[in-house]
Amino acid sequence: MVGRGSNVRRIAALAAAGWLLSSAGAIAAGPAVSSAQGAKLVDPAGAASLLSHRAVYTMALSKISESDGVRAASGTMTYTLTDRCDGYTIETDLSLSLSFANGNENQVEQRYAAWEAKDGKSSTFRFQVVENGTIAKAYHGDIHFKDDGTGTANYDDGEVQTFDLPRGTLLSTAHTLALLKSAAAREKFVSKMVIDGSFDQGPLWVTATIAPPHEGGVLAVKGDSGTMTGGQYWPVGLAYFPASSSQATPEYEITQNILGSGITRSMLQDFGGFTLSFTPVRVEAVAKPPC
């Protein structure tokens, strides 16, 4: 996740959820179900697994709040989460075209990939941003936690930068499971320190508000047999604050509707000057490899 500054730094590195979807797009609590591939879905008693799936979203400009900023936006984002037995892999591929009030146009490509251990103690990641055909940012790194809960995160973009992580910091999938537990308990507010390598300034404080569940019909998307996109969903709001900052306003905010299967039914991302909408057009189960 990259912070504000340039036009590119205003676009989230979806991770996400990479972890804008990984830590936000799978935070649901619903009845246990099995897909055709046998992947486990979450249950309200406190699930230990996330659904392996791939989802493709179209992106569009939903709102403009700055007269001199973004005037048009369109693109696609593919998010894939796969259960790898002792961990999860998360992959996000985003392509976004932006037009600005000053006449400039940008083509932004973002790629994020990570592996996270299910015990929440280690992770590896890589992230790249390409703007108008030129690499604007690229780094890789690793995260490790000690038995006492403290840890370190190392970022390498040619030079290594290390962040100390306080006790209680969560990886994105561990954050997802913490939110699942809160949703199941009908808790309305959750605040956690989270890190997954998709933000180049270290960990983030993520505050979440979880609304009561709603009922929704099956979405008209490709790849869905009729069981993946329908059913109960939870409206969730997420606000992201850099851990190293004392600012009172979030870096950006997300509102989304999340299904009991852990799939994001719809999402809005507010970057301050503009808001992007994400609408699923294809959702399919991903086969879990043998353990």
N, C-alpha and C positions, 0 to 999 in steps of 0.2 A: 504494500500500500504506500503510495507516495504522497507527500504532503502538498500543501499549497505553495505557489510560487509561479512557475511557468504554466502554460496551457496543459502540457503533458502531466505535470505534477498535480493537476486538479482531477485527473481521471483515476479512479480506483483500480488497483490491480486485482481484478476479481480472481475467491481464493478462495468465496470469501464466501470472496469468501470464496486470489484464491479463496480466502476465508470470508469474504462477504457472502459467499454461498456455503462454504464449508462450516463456518461457525455460526452462520445465520440462516442458511438455507435448509439446514437439517434439524432445526430445533423444534421438533413437534413431539407430541405425546398422544398416541392413538392406539387402537387395538392392534394386537400382534397379527401379522398376516405373512404369507409366504409367496414370493414371486415364482415364476416358472423356473427360475434358476436356483430357487431355494434360499435366496438371500433373506436374512431376518430383517423385519421391520421393528420399529420400536413399540413398546407397550407401556401403559400408564403405570405399571408397577416399578419401573426403573430399568430400562433396556440397557444392554451392554454392547449392542451392535447398531451400526448405521447401514442403511440400504445402499448397496452398490448400484449406481445408476449414472447415466449420461443424459444431460439436458442441454438443449440448444435454445437460446433466447434471442429475440430481436430486440434491439435497443433503439429508443427514439427520444427526442427532446420533449419533455412533458411540461416544463415550466421555465420561464426566464425571469430573473429578478435583478439583473444588471444590464443597463442599456448599452454598455460598451463591451460586452462579453460575447459568449456563444450565442449564435443566432439560429443555427441548425445543427442537428446531430442524427446520425443513423449508423447502425452496425449490427454485429452479431457477437454472441458470446457462447462458447461451449464449455460446460463444466462437467467434469467426470470425477466421481469418488468411487474407489475400489477397495473392498475389504481384502487385505493381503495376509490374513491369518494372525500375525503378530503385530500388524499395524495397518494403516490406511495410506493409500496414495491419493493425492489430490492434484488434478491438472485443470488448468484454465487457459483458454485461448480466446483472446478478445481482439476484435477488429472494429475500429470506430472512426468515422469520418466527421470532422468538425468544421463548421464555417463560423467566422467571427464578424462582428460588426464593422471592423476595419477593412474587410475584404479578404483577409488571410484565410487559408484553408489548411487543415492538418489531417493527415492520415496516421492514426495511432494504432500500433499493434502491441499487445501485451501478452506475454507468456509467463505462466507461473507453474511450477511443479514442486511437490513436496512429498516426503514420506514421514509419517508420524507414528511412533510406537503406541500401542494400545495402553501400555502402562503409564503413558504421559511423561516419560523421563527423557526422551530423545527425539530429535527430528533433524532431517536434512532438507534443504530447499535451494531453488534457483529461480531467478527472476530476470526478465529482460523487457525493455521498452524500446520499440523502434518507431521513430517519428519521421515520416516522409522518406522512408527508405534508409535512414541513418540510425545506428544504435545510439540512443540517448541515455540509456542506463542499463547496466548489467552487473549482477553480482550473484554469488552463491554463498552458502554458509551452513552452519549446524547449531543445534541447541541441545544442551545437556543439563539435567537437573541432578542434584545430589540427593542422598537419602533424607536430608533435613528439609528438602523442599526448595532450597535456593538453587540458583543455576547461573549459566552464562550462555550468551548467544554471540556467535562469531559471524561477521559479515565480511566477505572478501570480494572487493572490486578491483583488485590489484594491490590494494593495501587492506590489511585486516583491522577491523574495528570490533571491539568487544563490549557487550553490554552485560552488566550484572543484573540478575533477575531476583527480585525478592521472593520470599516464601509465599506461596499461594498463586503464583503466576501459572497460567494454564496454556497448553497448546490448543489449537483451534478445535480439534475433535474432542478434547477433554472439556473445552468450553461448551461445545454442543451438548455433550452428555449432562453437564451441569444445568444447562437451560432446560433440557428434557425433564430432568428431575423436578425443576422448579415449576414447569408447566403442568406436570402430572399432579403436583401438590397444590395447584391453583395459586401459586405465588404470582404476584403482579410486578415485582421489581427485582432485578438481579444486577449486581455490579461486580465485575471481575477484571483483573489484569490479564491480558492475553498477548501471546506472541506466536507468529508462525513464519516470519521471514518475509512477508509480503509488504511490510512497511519498513523503509530504510532508516528509520530513526528509532528502532527498537520496539519495545512493547507498547501496547495501548490499553488505556482504561476503556472498557466497553460497558455501558449501562443499557439495560434492556427492560422494556415494559411489555408485559404479556397480557393480552386481552382474553376474555373467555372464548371458548371455541365456537365456531360457526359451522353451518352445514353448506356444502357446495356440490354441484353436479360435476360429472366428468367433463374435462376440458377437451375441446376439439383440436388435438395435437397428433402428429404422426408418431408411430411407435407405441402408442398406448392401447393395450388390449381392453381397456375399460376399467381397470383396477388400480392404475397407478396415479391418476390425477383427480379422482373424485373422492368425496367423503368429507370428514370433519377437518377444518383447518383453523389455525390460530393467527390472528393479526398480531404482529410483533413490531415494536419500534426499537431501533438500536442507535446509540450515539457513541461516537468514537473520539476519544481525547488522547493526545500524545502523553505518555507517562512522564516525559521530561518537561512538560509545559504546565503552567498554572492557569491557562486561559479558561474563561468561564463558558465559552461557547465551543461546541464540538468541531472537530476537523471536518466531519461530514456526518450525515444521518441517513438511515435506511428505514423505510417502512415496507412491510411485506406480509403476504398471506402464506402461511406454511402448512402443508398437509401433514396428516398423521404418518404418512410414509416417509417424511423427511424431505419431500420435494417442495421447492418454492413455486407456489401457484402464480404469484405476481410480485413485483417489487418496484419500489421507487428509491432512487438515490439522490439525496439533496446535497450538492456541493457548495451551496451558498449562492453563487451567481446563476446557477442553472440546476435543473433536476432532470434525471434520466429515468425512463421507464423500461422495465425488462418484462417481456411477455414470452412465455414458453411456446415453441412451435414444434418441438420434438422431445419426447421423453422415452427412454428405454432402459430396461434393466441390463446390468453388466454382470456377466458370470463371475462368480468368486472362484479363484484358482484353488485346486486341492491343497489341503493343509497336511 
